[in-house]
Amino acid sequence: MCKKNKEMKIKFNAEEVNYSEAIDGDIIQVSFDEKESDDLIENPYKCVSISINYEFPPYEPTIEWCDGSEFNGGLKIKSYNLTEDSFKLFLEENVSFDISFKTDQKTLKNIETFFLIVFENLNKSTT
């Protein structure tokens, strides 16, 4: 977890944007990565991933990220804003992300649908 009351703003351009499903859609993950990295322990790049597992309750999204030096996660999502080339995400404990990206229309539509379903009760905005 992050240090309470310390504002953390993570901004980057995601060269990798992924939407993936496993076990017939029971597990869904969306990720934005500054650069592709195979090193899951010492990733030198910024990234954020949001996933949900519909196999076992509670059906709540899980968020994990790397700020370029440290991995973190576990905070609740307060709101988000998704456009065709940017993703802004606001978490509890003053953590936020400002991500620019480019992706194909199919991936973008899958991400939009995922967010609308998972976060239908959040204070959200999409354009």
Secondary structure, 3 states (H helix, E strand, C coil): CCCCCCCEEEEEEECEEEEEEECCCCEEEEEEECCCCCCCCCCCCEEEEEEEECCCCCCCCEEEEEECCCEEECCCEEEEEECCCEEEEEECCCEEEEEEECCCHHHHHHHHHHHHHHCCCCCCEEC
